[in-house]
Amino acid sequence: MFDFGWSELFLIMVIAVLVLGPKEIPVVMRTLGGFMRRLKYMHYAIMQQIDQMIDIHDEKSGEVPPETQNEMDSDDSVSADLESTDLEKEGVDGNR
């Protein structure tokens, strides 16, 4: 993301100490951490809303994405296998 080396980071820390003072640096870092946490949450919330909007659109239009269709096909085959296994058990139990 950023191409900072150790020398650049050290220079930024020295400037921060000179400008802010050693007592203010923890307060500033805590504030920046809270700001970054809020940004990450906002990103997550927006992505969730976009996913919900896409799902609602797909449900209304009747379109199913290929990935979902593949999952549905595999689930149908699994449920068919389970039904045949249940029928075999009933047949075995009925024979006894």
C-alpha positions in Angstrom: 0.0 0.0 0.0 2.5 2.6 1.1 6.2 2.1 0.4 7.7 3.4 3.6 11.1 2.1 4.8 12.3 2.2 8.4 14.1 5.5 7.8 10.9 7.2 6.6 9.0 5.9 9.6 11.6 7.1 12.0 11.6 10.5 10.4 7.7 10.7 10.7 8.0 9.7 14.4 10.6 12.4 15.1 8.5 15.0 13.4 5.4 13.8 15.4 7.3 14.1 18.7 8.5 17.6 17.8 5.2 18.9 16.6 2.8 17.1 19.0 4.9 16.4 22.0 5.4 13.1 23.7 2.2 13.5 25.9 -0.1 14.0 22.9 1.1 11.1 20.8 -0.9 8.4 22.6 -4.1 10.5 22.4 -3.6 11.1 18.7 -2.9 7.4 18.1 -6.0 6.4 20.0 -8.1 8.9 18.0 -6.6 7.6 14.7 -7.3 4.0 15.8 -11.0 4.9 16.5 -11.3 6.6 13.2 -9.8 3.6 11.4 -12.2 1.3 13.3 -15.2 3.4 12.2 -14.0 3.4 8.6 -13.7 -0.4 8.6 -17.2 -0.7 10.1 -18.6 1.7 7.5 -17.0 -0.3 4.7 -18.4 -3.6 6.2 -21.9 -2.0 6.6 -21.9 -0.7 3.0 -20.8 -4.0 1.6 -23.6 -5.8 3.5 -26.1 -3.3 2.1 -24.9 -3.8 -1.4 -25.0 -7.6 -1.0 -28.6 -7.3 0.3 -29.6 -5.1 -2.6 -28.1 -7.6 -5.1 -29.9 -10.5 -3.4 -33.3 -8.6 -3.5 -32.8 -7.7 -7.1 -31.9 -11.3 -8.0 -35.0 -12.6 -6.2 -37.3 -10.1 -7.9 -35.9 -10.6 -11.4 -35.6 -14.4 -11.0 -32.0 -14.4 -12.1 -29.7 -16.8 -10.3 -26.0 -16.2 -10.5 -24.0 -19.1 -12.0 -22.1 -19.7 -8.7 -25.4 -19.9 -6.8 -26.8 -22.2 -9.4 -23.9 -24.6 -9.1 -24.4 -24.6 -5.3 -28.1 -25.3 -5.8 -27.3 -28.2 -8.2 -24.9 -29.7 -5.7 -27.3 -29.3 -2.9 -30.1 -31.0 -4.9 -27.8 -34.0 -5.6 -27.0 -34.2 -1.9 -30.6 -34.1 -0.9 -31.4 -36.7 -3.6 -28.7 -38.9 -2.1 -30.1 -38.5 1.4 -33.7 -39.3 0.2 -32.5 -42.5 -1.5 -30.6 -43.4 1.7 -33.7 -42.8 3.8 -35.8 -45.0 1.4 -33.2 -47.8 1.7 -33.4 -47.6 5.5 -37.2 -47.8 5.4 -36.9 -50.8 3.1 -34.5 -52.5 5.4 -36.6 -51.7 8.4 -39.8 -52.9 6.6 -38.2 -56.2 5.8 -37.4 -57.1 9.4 
